[in-house]
Amino acid sequence: MIITPAASVAGQRVSETLGLVRGNTIRARHLGKDIVAVLKNIVGGEIEEYTRMMAQAREQATGRMTTQAAALGADAVTDVRFTTSYVMGGAAEILVFGNAVKLEIA
């Protein structure tokens, strides 16, 4: 499955738009990671624990979107966008969405 933020797939022609597909996950902070984050705040630098957590959340949300697109029979998802929103103290939602499309067979 091709996933792209572009409106089209290079060298391919979209033959059918199947509709909006999306995937999301909500992640909460972890006390142990918060302690490390506080220490990093004091000395500075990247908070790798949160970086890994957000990367995993993006992968999970993308996987859910891809599963939904595959169920529609899509060959690709175009116009892919990510958004993050605050849900409650210490928790955020990662949402990914795009257009499920069929590509013309060459």
C-alpha positions as a printed Julia matrix, in Angstrom:
106×3 Matrix{Float64}:
   0.0    0.0     0.0
   1.33   3.4    -0.99
   0.94   6.13    1.64
   1.73   9.69    0.55
   1.09  13.26    1.65
   0.86  14.21   -2.05
  -2.45  14.5    -3.89
  -1.31  11.92   -6.44
   1.09   9.02   -6.85
   3.95   9.73   -9.25
   3.63   7.72  -12.45
   0.16   6.43  -11.51
  -3.35   7.58  -12.33
  -6.1    7.52   -9.72
  -9.04   5.6   -11.17
 -11.38   5.79   -8.19
 -11.61   7.63   -4.89
 -12.96   5.35   -2.19
 -13.27   7.94    0.56
 -11.77   9.21    3.76
  -9.82   6.77    5.92
  -8.38   7.45    9.32
  -6.6    5.9    12.24
  -5.98   7.16   15.73
  -4.58   6.32   19.12
  -4.58   8.06   22.47
  -1.43   7.86   24.53
  -0.89   8.83   28.15
   2.34   9.81   29.8
   4.08   7.36   32.12
   5.32   8.28   35.6
   8.76   6.75   35.0
   9.14   8.67   31.74
   7.97  11.86   33.47
  10.79  11.55   36.01
  13.35  11.21   33.22
  11.71  14.16   31.42
  12.05  16.36   34.5
  15.75  15.5    34.74
  16.21  16.25   31.02
  14.47  19.59   31.54
  17.12  20.5    34.08
  20.13  19.61   31.92
  18.52  20.08   28.5
  18.38  17.8    25.49
  15.93  15.6    23.69
  13.53  13.52   25.76
  14.05  10.25   23.9
  11.38   8.39   25.88
   8.67  10.75   24.62
  10.13  10.78   21.12
   9.86   6.97   20.99
   6.35   7.03   22.47
   5.13   9.52   19.84
   6.8    7.57   17.01
   5.05   4.4    18.18
   1.73   6.26   18.36
   2.15   7.57   14.79
   2.97   4.05   13.54
  -0.06   2.56   15.31
  -2.41   5.25   13.95
  -0.97   4.81   10.43
  -1.43   1.05   10.7
  -5.07   1.5    11.63
  -5.63   3.87    8.7
  -3.93   1.44    6.31
  -6.09  -1.43    7.58
  -9.22   0.64    6.93
  -8.0    1.52    3.41
  -7.19  -2.12    2.62
 -10.7   -3.14    3.73
 -12.05  -0.74    1.09
  -9.8   -2.3    -1.56
  -7.51   0.73   -1.86
  -4.14   0.64   -3.59
  -2.96   3.87   -1.95
  -3.81   6.59    0.52
  -3.17  10.13   -0.71
  -3.3   13.53    0.96
  -2.16  11.98    4.26
  -2.08  14.34    7.24
  -1.3   13.95   10.94
  -2.79  15.91   13.79
  -2.35  15.82   17.54
  -4.87  16.99   20.09
  -4.98  17.3    23.84
  -7.48  14.89   25.41
  -6.87  15.35   29.14
  -3.99  16.04   31.49
  -1.12  13.85   30.37
  -2.89  12.3    27.36
  -2.94  13.18   23.68
  -4.56  11.79   20.55
  -2.63  11.17   17.35
  -4.91  11.14   14.29
  -3.84  10.35   10.74
  -6.2   10.65    7.78
  -6.2   10.63    3.99
  -8.03   9.63    0.82
  -8.24   5.94   -0.03
  -7.85   5.51   -3.79
  -7.65   2.82   -6.47
  -4.87   3.19   -9.01
  -5.25   2.5   -12.7
  -3.54  -0.75  -13.71
  -0.88   0.01  -16.31
